[in-house]
Amino acid sequence: MALSGVHITFGYCNVGFAGGVPHVALPYGATGSQLMANPGQSSIAAQAGSVLPNAQLLLPMLTINASAAIFYTVGPNADTNVGPLRYFDPSFGAVDILVDAGDKIAWIAA
């Protein structure tokens, strides 16, 4: 089934140290996802991060996929009329961005 609209996933990025060198791992532990067929604001939000027992940080992150180019904004009261807006082109593949707890995404067609 082809993607139509924007698909978002909130989750975590695992940040820690390996051999004393900081590293950022791939996305880790999705907390929620939503398929948004029409422009607007997400009904889900990023969850708070945490610290694992081995001192690794779980930072909130957002993964965006879209069927067409979009402009989007991220924040606790995301509003495309207020901005600032970022551009997403699906020909470059999904994008992962670090966010804050409580952040949502709003988008409009480009």
Backbone torsions as a table, in degrees:
resi	resn	phi	psi	omega
1	MET	NA	129.0	-177.8
2	ALA	-76.2	145.1	176.2
3	LEU	-70.9	133.8	176.0
4	SER	-131.8	113.8	-176.6
5	GLY	104.7	-144.9	-177.7
6	VAL	-124.0	131.1	175.5
7	HIS	-111.9	126.8	179.6
8	ILE	-120.4	150.1	173.7
9	THR	-135.9	123.9	170.4
10	PHE	-94.1	141.6	179.2
11	GLY	-165.7	-149.2	-178.0
12	TYR	-128.3	155.2	169.9
13	CYS	-114.3	128.6	-177.9
14	ASN	-87.4	114.4	-179.5
15	VAL	-115.0	127.5	-178.9
16	GLY	-157.6	-159.6	-178.6
17	PHE	-128.3	134.7	175.3
18	ALA	-124.5	114.1	-177.8
19	GLY	63.6	30.5	179.4
20	GLY	81.3	1.9	-179.1
21	VAL	-107.4	125.9	179.2
22	PRO	-65.6	143.3	177.0
23	HIS	-144.2	157.3	175.2
24	VAL	-118.9	123.0	-178.7
25	ALA	-87.4	178.0	175.9
26	LEU	-67.3	167.2	177.1
27	PRO	-50.8	143.4	-171.8
28	TYR	-139.6	126.7	171.9
29	GLY	65.1	79.7	176.0
30	ALA	-63.8	140.0	179.2
31	THR	-109.6	-14.7	178.4
32	GLY	178.2	152.5	177.0
33	SER	-142.8	160.0	-178.2
34	GLN	-152.7	136.9	171.6
35	LEU	-99.4	118.9	-178.2
36	MET	-107.1	103.2	-177.5
37	ALA	-75.1	-25.6	-178.2
38	ASN	-125.6	151.7	178.0
39	PRO	-55.7	149.1	178.6
40	GLY	153.0	-163.0	-178.4
41	GLN	-102.8	143.3	178.2
42	SER	-65.6	152.3	176.3
43	SER	-94.4	-4.3	176.8
44	ILE	-113.5	160.7	-177.4
45	ALA	-137.3	163.1	177.8
46	ALA	-67.4	142.4	176.9
47	GLN	-91.1	160.9	178.6
48	ALA	-67.5	146.5	176.0
49	GLY	-77.4	-177.0	179.8
50	SER	-157.9	174.9	177.0
51	VAL	-115.7	128.1	177.9
52	LEU	-80.7	162.2	-179.2
53	PRO	-56.7	-28.5	-179.4
54	ASN	-89.6	20.4	175.5
55	ALA	71.1	15.8	174.3
56	GLN	-85.5	142.3	179.9
57	LEU	-95.6	141.4	170.0
58	LEU	-107.7	107.7	-178.9
59	LEU	-99.0	138.6	178.7
60	PRO	-64.4	139.3	178.1
61	MET	-142.8	163.9	-178.2
62	LEU	-129.2	132.2	174.6
63	THR	-110.8	131.2	-177.2
64	ILE	-120.1	131.6	169.9
65	ASN	-130.3	143.1	179.2
66	ALA	-144.6	154.9	179.2
67	SER	-85.1	-14.7	179.0
68	ALA	-149.5	167.1	-179.8
69	ALA	-62.7	139.9	-179.4
70	ILE	-137.3	161.6	164.2
71	PHE	-108.7	139.1	-178.8
72	TYR	-143.0	161.0	174.6
73	THR	-137.7	151.6	-177.6
74	VAL	-128.8	136.7	177.6
75	GLY	168.3	175.2	-178.7
76	PRO	-65.1	-27.4	176.8
77	ASN	-128.0	54.7	-175.2
78	ALA	-54.2	126.4	-177.7
79	ASP	-146.1	117.3	-177.7
80	THR	-69.6	-12.6	176.6
81	ASN	-82.4	-16.3	-177.6
82	VAL	-103.5	-38.3	179.0
83	GLY	72.8	-167.0	-1.9
84	PRO	-69.5	155.7	-177.7
85	LEU	-105.5	145.5	172.3
86	ARG	-111.1	158.5	-179.3
87	TYR	-108.0	136.7	175.5
88	PHE	-125.2	126.3	177.0
89	ASP	-115.5	116.2	-175.7
90	PRO	-64.3	-16.5	179.0
91	SER	-67.2	-16.4	178.0
92	PHE	-92.8	-2.5	179.8
93	GLY	90.0	179.2	-178.4
94	ALA	-61.6	154.9	176.8
95	VAL	-124.7	138.4	175.9
96	ASP	-112.3	129.9	177.4
97	ILE	-133.1	144.1	174.3
98	LEU	-74.5	140.2	-178.9
99	VAL	-133.4	176.9	175.6
100	ASP	-104.2	156.1	176.4
101	ALA	-56.3	135.1	179.7
102	GLY	90.7	-8.4	179.7
103	ASP	-68.3	146.0	173.0
104	LYS	-124.6	173.9	176.4
105	ILE	-122.8	143.1	171.9
106	ALA	-128.7	145.4	-177.5
107	TRP	-143.6	158.8	172.9
108	ILE	-139.0	157.6	176.8
109	ALA	-66.6	145.0	179.1
110	ALA	-83.5	NA	NA
